[in-house]
Amino acid sequence: MKRYKAVIFDWDGTVMDSTASIVGAIQAACQDLALPVPSVEDASWVIGLSLKEALMRCAPTLREEQVPLFMDRYRHHFFLCDQQQVLFDGIVPLFEHLKQQDVRLGVATGKSRLGLNRVLQAHQLVHHFDCTRCADETEGKPHPAMLFEIMETLELKPHEVLMVGDTTHDVQMASNAGVDSMAVTYGAHSKRTLLMSQPTVMVSSVREMRNWLAARL
């Protein structure tokens, strides 16, 4: 049985219950700019992608000069939902348990560096992670750059790392980096969609995640 030395987490939809806030903010920003409003399915699908890729999918008629205004309206609506965004039950105890087992922890997220730092500080989680990477500092998912950079920083090999995420973008990024993946079914992408990306394992809760990891650390 493979033993992992590091677990890398996606953030939105994996660690934090923020999927509905992101979808609502995307739809509201489109409405503000009189753009066609994407469906919940389409807005959910882009979570975790780089900004450029997300906009191409959700707002294909958005002109380049409108992007700053779109982002301003998106942030406005997203922050209105700030109090609704909570960490999934059991995730912080899991982080603490993994640290006690000398497992290295990381984050690979489509959030901006400013956004990730903000939420890590707000929830007093900065010290839990050994290395973090954001989409605005390197290539976005499913490009493997974030994982490659984390592995280089932590001096780890692909077989020593597990990527945990709620979207096919996370699973594909892991596959592109030669890393095993755990798909969680409580986030942005459906179980059926996740199955098509062929993750190493799928779990439906943080408890299941912890149980699966228990014998593999």
Backbone as CSV, one residue per row, in Angstrom:
resi,resn,N_x,N_y,N_z,CA_x,CA_y,CA_z,C_x,C_y,C_z
1,MET,0.836,-1.200,0.000,0.000,0.000,0.000,0.872,1.253,0.000
2,LYS,0.506,2.208,-0.853,1.289,3.443,-0.962,1.154,4.277,0.305
3,ARG,2.258,4.914,0.712,2.263,5.802,1.866,2.587,7.217,1.397
4,TYR,1.778,8.172,1.816,1.963,9.555,1.383,2.701,10.366,2.441
5,LYS,3.594,11.219,1.961,4.306,12.140,2.848,3.698,13.532,2.846
6,ALA,2.844,13.794,1.862,2.224,15.115,1.764,0.827,14.996,1.176
7,VAL,-0.067,15.856,1.653,-1.424,15.958,1.107,-1.635,17.415,0.700
8,ILE,-1.991,17.611,-0.570,-2.209,18.949,-1.107,-3.707,19.143,-1.330
9,PHE,-4.248,20.209,-0.787,-5.686,20.461,-0.858,-6.020,21.599,-1.826
10,ASP,-7.063,21.373,-2.618,-7.751,22.481,-3.256,-8.466,23.240,-2.130
11,TRP,-8.928,24.475,-2.414,-9.586,25.237,-1.343,-11.104,25.284,-1.499
12,ASP,-11.588,26.053,-2.475,-13.032,26.244,-2.618,-13.734,24.946,-3.001
13,GLY,-14.712,24.551,-2.197,-15.454,23.326,-2.458,-14.812,22.090,-1.881
14,THR,-13.593,22.217,-1.364,-12.874,21.088,-0.770,-12.626,21.324,0.712
15,VAL,-12.051,22.478,1.013,-11.805,22.882,2.394,-12.914,23.802,2.890
16,MET,-13.353,24.701,2.021,-14.360,25.696,2.391,-15.629,25.525,1.564
17,ASP,-16.769,25.649,2.233,-18.068,25.502,1.579,-18.440,26.828,0.908
18,SER,-17.798,27.099,-0.210,-17.945,28.389,-0.880,-18.488,28.275,-2.300
19,THR,-18.851,27.076,-2.723,-19.298,26.874,-4.101,-20.498,27.749,-4.445
20,ALA,-21.507,27.772,-3.578,-22.711,28.551,-3.865,-22.402,30.041,-3.958
21,SER,-21.476,30.520,-3.124,-21.099,31.938,-3.149,-20.416,32.299,-4.457
22,ILE,-19.544,31.415,-4.942,-18.829,31.667,-6.190,-19.799,31.669,-7.368
23,VAL,-20.671,30.668,-7.404,-21.656,30.573,-8.488,-22.555,31.808,-8.496
24,GLY,-23.047,32.188,-7.323,-23.918,33.356,-7.230,-23.225,34.634,-7.651
25,ALA,-21.941,34.775,-7.280,-21.193,35.980,-7.636,-20.934,36.052,-9.137
26,ILE,-20.641,34.919,-9.760,-20.446,34.883,-11.216,-21.737,35.290,-11.921
27,GLN,-22.851,34.710,-11.497,-24.125,35.016,-12.138,-24.518,36.481,-11.943
28,ALA,-24.311,36.996,-10.725,-24.679,38.385,-10.437,-23.810,39.362,-11.220
29,ALA,-22.501,39.054,-11.349,-21.605,39.919,-12.111,-22.023,39.960,-13.577
30,CYS,-22.414,38.813,-14.121,-22.898,38.781,-15.507,-24.158,39.634,-15.648
31,GLN,-25.038,39.521,-14.686,-26.272,40.302,-14.725,-25.980,41.800,-14.654
32,ASP,-25.032,42.192,-13.803,-24.666,43.600,-13.670,-24.165,44.184,-14.984
33,LEU,-23.466,43.362,-15.767,-22.892,43.833,-17.023,-23.777,43.516,-18.229
34,ALA,-25.020,43.106,-17.941,-25.987,42.787,-19.002,-25.476,41.688,-19.935
35,LEU,-24.778,40.718,-19.358,-24.285,39.572,-20.110,-25.218,38.386,-19.892
36,PRO,-25.235,37.422,-20.807,-26.022,36.211,-20.568,-25.589,35.549,-19.258
37,VAL,-26.554,35.184,-18.433,-26.237,34.599,-17.125,-26.048,33.089,-17.283
38,PRO,-24.889,32.568,-16.893,-24.639,31.134,-17.048,-25.490,30.312,-16.081
39,SER,-25.724,29.079,-16.432,-26.453,28.172,-15.544,-25.615,27.862,-14.316
40,VAL,-26.261,27.330,-13.293,-25.532,26.903,-12.096,-24.481,25.856,-12.471
41,GLU,-24.843,24.957,-13.372,-23.913,23.897,-13.794,-22.672,24.483,-14.453
42,ASP,-22.867,25.433,-15.373,-21.718,26.026,-16.066,-20.858,26.858,-15.118
43,ALA,-21.518,27.618,-14.230,-20.757,28.434,-13.282,-20.005,27.555,-12.284
44,SER,-20.580,26.431,-11.904,-19.903,25.505,-10.987,-18.721,24.831,-11.668
45,TRP,-18.878,24.539,-12.947,-17.840,23.788,-13.665,-16.518,24.543,-13.700
46,VAL,-16.555,25.885,-13.739,-15.320,26.654,-13.907,-14.574,26.893,-12.596
47,ILE,-15.176,26.518,-11.473,-14.517,26.762,-10.193,-13.168,26.046,-10.164
48,GLY,-12.130,26.793,-9.836,-10.787,26.230,-9.790,-9.937,26.554,-11.003
49,LEU,-10.580,26.978,-12.092,-9.826,27.334,-13.292,-9.188,28.713,-13.147
50,SER,-8.254,29.004,-14.042,-7.703,30.355,-14.096,-8.801,31.316,-14.527
51,LEU,-8.609,32.605,-14.241,-9.607,33.613,-14.575,-9.938,33.603,-16.068
52,LYS,-8.913,33.567,-16.911,-9.128,33.616,-18.355,-9.996,32.454,-18.833
53,GLU,-9.671,31.251,-18.374,-10.429,30.078,-18.797,-11.858,30.122,-18.256
54,ALA,-12.003,30.580,-17.021,-13.328,30.649,-16.416,-14.226,31.622,-17.175
55,LEU,-13.675,32.771,-17.542,-14.466,33.767,-18.251,-14.835,33.298,-19.657
56,MET,-13.944,32.571,-20.299,-14.234,32.052,-21.640,-15.433,31.107,-21.601
57,ARG,-15.577,30.390,-20.497,-16.679,29.432,-20.369,-17.974,30.121,-19.904
58,CYS,-17.858,30.996,-18.897,-19.046,31.588,-18.271,-19.527,32.869,-18.946
59,ALA,-18.598,33.620,-19.492,-18.964,34.903,-20.093,-18.241,35.076,-21.422
60,PRO,-18.559,34.232,-22.401,-17.822,34.257,-23.675,-17.978,35.550,-24.463
61,THR,-19.015,36.346,-24.155,-19.211,37.607,-24.879,-18.559,38.793,-24.159
62,LEU,-17.908,38.535,-23.033,-17.255,39.614,-22.275,-16.077,40.161,-23.074
63,ARG,-16.034,41.474,-23.265,-14.932,42.104,-23.979,-13.749,42.297,-23.027
64,GLU,-12.554,42.304,-23.598,-11.345,42.391,-22.773,-11.345,43.623,-21.877
65,GLU,-11.833,44.749,-22.400,-11.828,45.979,-21.605,-12.853,45.934,-20.462
66,GLN,-13.767,44.949,-20.503,-14.766,44.803,-19.447,-14.290,43.928,-18.292
67,VAL,-13.159,43.222,-18.479,-12.709,42.263,-17.466,-12.501,42.911,-16.094
68,PRO,-11.809,44.081,-15.997,-11.643,44.693,-14.662,-12.977,44.996,-13.983
69,LEU,-13.955,45.482,-14.747,-15.265,45.776,-14.164,-15.964,44.488,-13.729
70,PHE,-15.858,43.452,-14.551,-16.455,42.169,-14.190,-15.874,41.676,-12.869
71,MET,-14.548,41.732,-12.738,-13.904,41.249,-11.513,-14.300,42.088,-10.307
72,ASP,-14.467,43.388,-10.525,-14.904,44.257,-9.432,-16.310,43.859,-8.964
73,ARG,-17.209,43.615,-9.908,-18.574,43.218,-9.538,-18.588,41.819,-8.930
74,TYR,-17.743,40.918,-9.460,-17.658,39.563,-8.892,-17.229,39.629,-7.425
75,ARG,-16.172,40.388,-7.152,-15.680,40.493,-5.770,-16.736,41.119,-4.867
76,HIS,-17.434,42.124,-5.386,-18.488,42.767,-4.605,-19.517,41.738,-4.144
77,HIS,-20.020,40.945,-5.069,-21.048,39.960,-4.732,-20.484,38.817,-3.889
78,PHE,-19.231,38.418,-4.165,-18.624,37.331,-3.400,-18.457,37.727,-1.935
79,PHE,-17.997,38.937,-1.694,-17.768,39.372,-0.320,-19.069,39.616,0.435
80,LEU,-20.161,39.880,-0.282,-21.456,40.000,0.378,-21.865,38.692,1.050
81,CYS,-21.328,37.585,0.520,-21.652,36.250,1.046,-20.597,35.745,2.023
82,ASP,-19.705,36.610,2.451,-18.563,36.219,3.280,-18.960,35.387,4.492
83,GLN,-20.007,35.817,5.186,-20.393,35.144,6.422,-21.002,33.761,6.172
84,GLN,-21.393,33.511,4.924,-21.991,32.209,4.597,-20.933,31.151,4.282
85,GLN,-19.708,31.594,4.127,-18.642,30.664,3.749,-17.962,30.103,4.993
86,VAL,-18.142,28.824,5.201,-17.589,28.168,6.386,-16.717,26.993,5.958
87,LEU,-15.838,26.592,6.837,-15.015,25.417,6.585,-15.873,24.171,6.771
88,PHE,-15.616,23.167,5.963,-16.374,21.926,6.100,-16.095,21.276,7.453
89,ASP,-17.128,20.690,8.028,-16.998,20.049,9.335,-15.883,19.010,9.325
90,GLY,-15.016,19.097,10.317,-13.969,18.100,10.485,-12.678,18.395,9.762
91,ILE,-12.652,19.435,8.913,-11.453,19.648,8.099,-10.283,20.164,8.928
92,VAL,-10.537,21.070,9.893,-9.436,21.575,10.718,-8.878,20.480,11.622
93,PRO,-9.718,19.678,12.300,-9.164,18.540,13.048,-8.359,17.588,12.169
94,LEU,-8.777,17.425,10.909,-8.001,16.580,9.999,-6.627,17.189,9.747
95,PHE,-6.581,18.506,9.483,-5.285,19.169,9.304,-4.389,18.932,10.517
96,GLU,-4.945,19.107,11.691,-4.162,18.959,12.924,-3.683,17.526,13.099
97,HIS,-4.535,16.564,12.763,-4.148,15.152,12.840,-3.014,14.837,11.870
98,LEU,-3.127,15.350,10.646,-2.083,15.096,9.653,-0.749,15.704,10.085
99,LYS,-0.794,16.898,10.647,0.439,17.527,11.119,1.071,16.709,12.245
100,GLN,0.244,16.152,13.105,0.754,15.305,14.196,1.426,14.047,13.659
101,GLN,1.005,13.621,12.453,1.599,12.442,11.820,2.806,12.818,10.954
102,ASP,3.251,14.070,11.075,4.384,14.582,10.303,4.141,14.570,8.794
103,VAL,2.878,14.716,8.414,2.524,14.830,7.002,2.633,16.292,6.591
104,ARG,3.267,16.550,5.450,3.364,17.917,4.937,2.039,18.285,4.296
105,LEU,1.601,19.519,4.502,0.330,19.980,3.956,0.541,21.144,2.999
106,GLY,-0.233,21.151,1.930,-0.144,22.237,0.960,-1.508,22.616,0.426
107,VAL,-1.547,23.726,-0.298,-2.765,24.179,-0.975,-2.408,24.498,-2.418
108,ALA,-3.230,24.007,-3.342,-3.116,24.355,-4.766,-4.500,24.818,-5.189
109,THR,-4.664,26.119,-5.417,-5.996,26.685,-5.578,-6.104,27.654,-6.748
110,GLY,-7.312,27.762,-7.260,-7.600,28.750,-8.285,-7.803,30.148,-7.712
111,LYS,-7.796,30.278,-6.382,-7.923,31.590,-5.759,-6.688,32.428,-6.059
112,SER,-6.834,33.735,-5.909,-5.676,34.612,-6.014,-4.857,34.512,-4.729
113,ARG,-3.599,34.974,-4.783,-2.771,34.987,-3.579,-3.404,35.862,-2.504
114,LEU,-3.921,37.009,-2.907,-4.575,37.902,-1.952,-5.773,37.213,-1.307
115,GLY,-6.566,36.515,-2.123,-7.751,35.841,-1.605,-7.414,34.704,-0.672
116,LEU,-6.404,33.912,-1.032,-6.026,32.789,-0.162,-5.447,33.296,1.152
117,ASN,-4.538,34.263,1.084,-3.949,34.799,2.316,-5.029,35.363,3.235
118,ARG,-5.997,36.026,2.631,-7.079,36.626,3.409,-7.846,35.562,4.190
119,VAL,-8.209,34.468,3.520,-9.018,33.449,4.187,-8.185,32.618,5.164
120,LEU,-6.920,32.391,4.869,-6.050,31.671,5.806,-5.891,32.456,7.102
121,GLN,-5.720,33.745,6.971,-5.573,34.592,8.161,-6.878,34.685,8.936
122,ALA,-7.996,34.802,8.226,-9.293,34.928,8.884,-9.629,33.696,9.720
123,HIS,-9.188,32.529,9.256,-9.484,31.279,9.963,-8.285,30.748,10.742
124,GLN,-7.246,31.573,10.848,-6.043,31.230,11.629,-5.457,29.874,11.196
125,LEU,-5.285,29.732,9.875,-4.791,28.474,9.317,-3.430,28.607,8.637
126,VAL,-2.832,29.787,8.695,-1.569,30.016,7.988,-0.521,28.979,8.392
127,HIS,-0.427,28.702,9.679,0.634,27.817,10.190,0.392,26.347,9.870
128,HIS,-0.787,26.005,9.368,-1.079,24.600,9.069,-0.387,24.123,7.788
129,PHE,-0.029,25.065,6.899,0.427,24.659,5.566,1.911,24.955,5.340
130,ASP,2.574,23.954,4.753,4.010,24.074,4.480,4.286,24.804,3.177
131,CYS,3.327,24.772,2.250,3.530,25.415,0.948,2.180,25.621,0.287
132,THR,1.980,26.778,-0.317,0.727,27.058,-1.029,1.038,27.690,-2.385
133,ARG,0.167,27.414,-3.366,0.296,28.002,-4.684,-1.077,28.435,-5.180
134,CYS,-1.099,29.573,-5.863,-2.349,30.160,-6.365,-2.268,30.358,-7.875
135,ALA,-3.446,30.447,-8.490,-3.509,30.502,-9.952,-2.907,31.772,-10.534
136,ASP,-2.823,32.849,-9.733,-2.273,34.090,-10.286,-0.756,34.188,-10.125
137,GLU,-0.111,33.118,-9.602,1.344,33.116,-9.457,2.013,32.137,-10.419
138,THR,1.220,31.292,-11.062,1.779,30.270,-11.933,0.679,29.837,-12.902
139,GLU,0.864,28.711,-13.574,-0.164,28.215,-14.496,-1.390,27.740,-13.713
140,GLY,-2.570,27.963,-14.292,-3.800,27.503,-13.647,-4.066,26.028,-13.925
141,LYS,-4.984,25.466,-13.181,-5.396,24.067,-13.383,-6.075,23.930,-14.743
142,PRO,-5.916,22.780,-15.402,-5.297,21.542,-14.940,-3.802,21.409,-15.244
143,HIS,-3.139,22.507,-15.604,-1.691,22.468,-15.780,-1.053,22.020,-14.467
144,PRO,-0.030,21.183,-14.503,0.557,20.637,-13.275,1.536,21.546,-12.553
145,ALA,1.737,22.779,-13.036,2.786,23.641,-12.474,2.669,23.831,-10.963
146,MET,1.453,24.055,-10.466,1.295,24.266,-9.028,1.831,23.090,-8.229
147,LEU,1.499,21.890,-8.668,1.970,20.699,-7.953,3.478,20.516,-8.118
148,PHE,3.982,20.753,-9.319,5.429,20.642,-9.522,6.189,21.607,-8.607
149,GLU,5.684,22.831,-8.494,6.359,23.830,-7.663,6.284,23.470,-6.179
150,ILE,5.148,22.950,-5.746,5.016,22.523,-4.354,5.948,21.358,-4.067
151,MET,5.988,20.384,-4.975,6.861,19.230,-4.764,8.330,19.635,-4.734
152,GLU,8.706,20.580,-5.590,10.096,21.055,-5.593,10.422,21.746,-4.276
153,THR,9.512,22.576,-3.791,9.743,23.286,-2.531,9.857,22.326,-1.358
154,LEU,9.001,21.304,-1.331,8.978,20.355,-0.211,9.922,19.175,-0.420
155,GLU,10.593,19.155,-1.571,11.547,18.091,-1.905,10.881,16.718,-1.853
156,LEU,9.786,16.604,-2.597,9.015,15.366,-2.632,8.892,14.848,-4.055
157,LYS,8.692,13.540,-4.179,8.461,12.893,-5.465,6.959,12.698,-5.669
158,PRO,6.500,12.592,-6.916,5.065,12.431,-7.183,4.402,11.284,-6.426
159,HIS,5.087,10.155,-6.265,4.459,9.018,-5.592,4.288,9.243,-4.092
160,GLU,4.872,10.314,-3.570,4.761,10.615,-2.146,3.645,11.607,-1.831
161,VAL,2.915,12.035,-2.875,1.961,13.135,-2.740,0.549,12.708,-3.139
162,LEU,-0.446,13.221,-2.414,-1.854,13.038,-2.762,-2.496,14.407,-2.937
163,MET,-3.210,14.596,-4.039,-3.959,15.828,-4.298,-5.431,15.600,-3.983
164,VAL,-6.031,16.482,-3.189,-7.443,16.370,-2.807,-8.216,17.545,-3.391
165,GLY,-9.280,17.262,-4.147,-10.047,18.339,-4.733,-11.458,17.924,-5.091
166,ASP,-12.294,18.908,-5.424,-13.706,18.648,-5.704,-14.076,18.781,-7.171
167,THR,-13.086,19.006,-8.037,-13.386,19.170,-9.459,-12.497,18.290,-10.336
168,THR,-12.950,18.108,-11.565,-12.137,17.358,-12.525,-10.839,18.098,-12.820
169,HIS,-10.823,19.416,-12.653,-9.597,20.185,-12.880,-8.507,19.755,-11.891
170,ASP,-8.910,19.479,-10.650,-7.959,19.014,-9.636,-7.431,17.625,-9.988
171,VAL,-8.346,16.751,-10.386,-7.957,15.375,-10.729,-7.036,15.368,-11.941
172,GLN,-7.363,16.164,-12.943,-6.541,16.214,-14.151,-5.176,16.841,-13.871
173,MET,-5.137,17.856,-13.024,-3.856,18.439,-12.627,-2.975,17.396,-11.954
174,ALA,-3.575,16.623,-11.047,-2.824,15.574,-10.364,-2.294,14.546,-11.363
175,SER,-3.157,14.128,-12.271,-2.747,13.147,-13.282,-1.608,13.694,-14.138
176,ASN,-1.699,14.956,-14.515,-0.654,15.582,-15.327,0.671,15.684,-14.595
177,ALA,0.608,15.693,-13.260,1.828,15.772,-12.444,2.306,14.406,-11.984
178,GLY,1.585,13.347,-12.345,1.955,12.007,-11.913,1.641,11.740,-10.453
179,VAL,0.638,12.461,-9.933,0.287,12.402,-8.516,-1.069,11.716,-8.340
180,ASP,-1.240,10.935,-7.278,-2.535,10.340,-6.983,-3.540,11.433,-6.602
181,SER,-4.830,11.132,-6.813,-5.860,12.134,-6.530,-7.005,11.541,-5.724
182,MET,-7.528,12.364,-4.833,-8.753,12.045,-4.098,-9.807,13.067,-4.497
183,ALA,-10.908,12.612,-5.066,-12.006,13.498,-5.448,-13.069,13.468,-4.361
184,VAL,-13.500,14.659,-3.922,-14.570,14.743,-2.935,-15.857,15.105,-3.649
185,THR,-16.940,14.442,-3.285,-18.193,14.585,-4.027,-19.136,15.624,-3.422
186,TYR,-18.668,16.350,-2.391,-19.538,17.331,-1.732,-19.298,18.759,-2.228
187,GLY,-18.502,18.921,-3.316,-18.154,20.252,-3.802,-18.826,20.623,-5.098
188,ALA,-18.062,21.215,-6.012,-18.623,21.838,-7.222,-19.046,20.844,-8.300
189,HIS,-18.273,19.778,-8.496,-18.575,18.832,-9.573,-19.306,17.607,-9.043
190,SER,-20.209,17.097,-9.852,-21.013,15.942,-9.449,-20.171,14.669,-9.408
191,LYS,-20.679,13.687,-8.712,-19.996,12.390,-8.625,-19.808,11.798,-10.018
192,ARG,-20.837,11.919,-10.852,-20.763,11.362,-12.207,-19.657,12.047,-13.016
193,THR,-19.577,13.377,-12.915,-18.542,14.119,-13.632,-17.159,13.740,-13.126
194,LEU,-17.021,13.637,-11.814,-15.731,13.283,-11.226,-15.292,11.880,-11.637
195,LEU,-16.220,10.954,-11.702,-15.886,9.575,-12.090,-15.239,9.525,-13.460
196,MET,-15.685,10.387,-14.368,-15.147,10.385,-15.732,-13.679,10.803,-15.770
197,SER,-13.234,11.529,-14.741,-11.832,11.964,-14.704,-10.916,10.920,-14.061
198,GLN,-11.504,9.847,-13.555,-10.767,8.694,-13.026,-9.800,9.057,-11.889
199,PRO,-10.320,9.578,-10.770,-9.462,9.839,-9.613,-8.988,8.527,-8.995
200,THR,-7.957,8.592,-8.199,-7.457,7.399,-7.498,-8.513,6.870,-6.542
201,VAL,-9.216,7.779,-5.873,-10.260,7.400,-4.922,-11.278,8.527,-4.851
202,MET,-12.518,8.197,-4.483,-13.550,9.212,-4.270,-14.116,9.047,-2.868
203,VAL,-14.383,10.172,-2.218,-14.992,10.144,-0.882,-16.134,11.155,-0.851
204,SER,-17.076,10.935,0.065,-18.252,11.798,0.126,-18.268,12.703,1.350
205,SER,-17.243,12.619,2.200,-17.211,13.439,3.410,-15.783,13.553,3.923
206,VAL,-15.563,14.514,4.819,-14.248,14.656,5.454,-13.949,13.432,6.310
207,ARG,-14.978,12.874,6.915,-14.770,11.658,7.725,-14.254,10.520,6.861
208,GLU,-14.866,10.324,5.695,-14.384,9.284,4.774,-12.944,9.560,4.355
209,MET,-12.652,10.827,4.121,-11.299,11.221,3.744,-10.302,10.804,4.816
210,ARG,-10.632,11.125,6.049,-9.728,10.810,7.167,-9.549,9.295,7.315
211,ASN,-10.632,8.556,7.189,-10.556,7.093,7.326,-9.690,6.476,6.237
212,TRP,-9.826,6.984,4.994,-9.042,6.428,3.887,-7.566,6.725,4.068
213,LEU,-7.283,7.929,4.558,-5.897,8.340,4.748,-5.209,7.624,5.912
214,ALA,-5.994,7.171,6.881,-5.439,6.642,8.132,-4.376,5.560,7.901
215,ALA,-4.602,4.681,6.936,-3.668,3.578,6.695,-2.642,3.894,5.632
216,ARG,-2.605,5.146,5.161,-1.758,5.489,4.006,-0.800,6.645,4.295
217,LEU,-0.502,6.870,5.544,0.400,7.962,5.904,1.702,7.408,6.472
